[in-house]
Each structure stands twice: as C-alpha cells, then as structure tokens.
C-alpha cells in the first residue's frame, strides 16, 4: 500500500481538499494533524480537538480514537460518502444500516472495496 500521503498543507481546508482529490480517503501521519492543530504534544485534549476540527471540515477518521504518537498513521475520509457510510455503520450498533451499506457494496460487485475496508478496520 506504500507510504502515507505526504500532506504539507497549512489549513484544515487544505486537508479537506487533499482528501477530496484522493478519492475521499487519505492516509496520513498524526504528525500532519498535530501540525495543523499547532500543538506540541498529542495529548488527549489535543487529539479530541483534532477530531472536532476534522468533523468541522466534513471529515471523519480511523481509528475512532486518534492515536497519541506522531508516527502513527490515520485514515481521514470524507463524510457523506459511501466509504463513510460503511465506516459509520460498522462502528455503530445500527445493524440494519450496516447491512444496507454492506449490501450496496456487494451488489455493485465491489468485493475489493469491502476487503480494503476490512483491512483498514482490522489494522492490517
């Protein structure tokens, strides 16, 4: 899968645009998010604020709880997309929604997408 995207933007809007330009999904290092937040350390309050800022930019993230080290990778995804639907469905306990989201992927014949999502969720 290669290295994470080398994000060098300066604003949350730059990040949103980079995600959009990369198919609505972007893997980056926590260091990039820390720099956007202008934070020195990735303590719990900084990570929670990063999560709020991402949501404010229309972006979600995996894992659900952002990791505490700058060398950790995260996946940032555009909310309101099929990928976001699957992530949110799998995270939650709305099994009807999860079933619907997964069925939509299956009926489109996108087994590779399902395998990729499963790999991301399992941390492979």
Secondary structure, 3 states (H helix, E strand, C coil): CCCCCCCCCCCHHHHHHHHHHCCCEEEEEHHHHHHHCCCCCCCHHHHHHHHHHHHHCCEEEECCCCCCCCCCEEEEEECCCHHHHHHHHHHCCCHHHHHHHHHHHHHCCCHHHHHHHHHHHHCC
